[in-house]
Amino acid sequence: MTSFSIESVQLPFLSRRAETVRDFYRRVIGLEELADAEGQRLLFSLGAATLSLSPVAEVNRAVKPDYLALKTPAYDDILARLRQAGHHPVCSLPDALPRVMYVKDPSGNQLAFLG
């Protein structure tokens, strides 16, 4: 059986919210930002994979917000930073396994964090 892993994930973001989106992924979630040679996308490291955020003028039926699930040992830290930043994630019960929380980024992309 062939083993698969994610190389990259691409999500849209509202171009007018670029700095808010950058701050969300860098400061609140804690991802390392990578340089984009073309200077249009926001790129972040996901370990061996890359999160590529592409700017769009508006989110509509043709450009739907996508979904990304990330497994993390920093679940409690991310939850605390989200709450401190004014976000209100929807969380599973504390004794559920795996623990999961859902939150939308500033462009409406749905994120899930599994701890």
C-alpha positions, 0 to 999 in steps of 0.5 A, a space after each residue: 500500500 502506498 503511503 500518502 502525505 500532504 505537500 500543500 493545502 491551498 485556501 482563499 483569503 480576502 485580499 483586503 484582509 491580508 494583514 488580519 489573515 497574516 496575523 491570525 496564522 502567525 500570531 494566533 495559530 503560531 505558524 511560521 510564515 514562508 517567503 513567496 517568490 511571487 509576492 501575492 500569496 501568504 505561505 506558512 509551514 505545516 511541517 513538511 507541507 505548506 499552507 498556501 493562501 491565495 488572495 481573492 477579491 470576494 468570497 462567493 459561490 464560485 470561490 467557496 471557503 475550504 476546510 483544513 484539519 490540523 493535528 497538533 500537540 499544542 491544542 491547549 495553547 492554540 485554544 488559549 491564543 484563539 480565545 485571547 484574540 477574541 475568537 470563539 472556537 467550537 470545541 468537543 467535550 474536554 474528555 473526547 478523544 480526539 479533542 477537536 475545535 473548529 474556528 473560522 479564519 478572518 476570510 471564513 475558511 473553516 479550520 479544525 484542530 485535533 489534539 
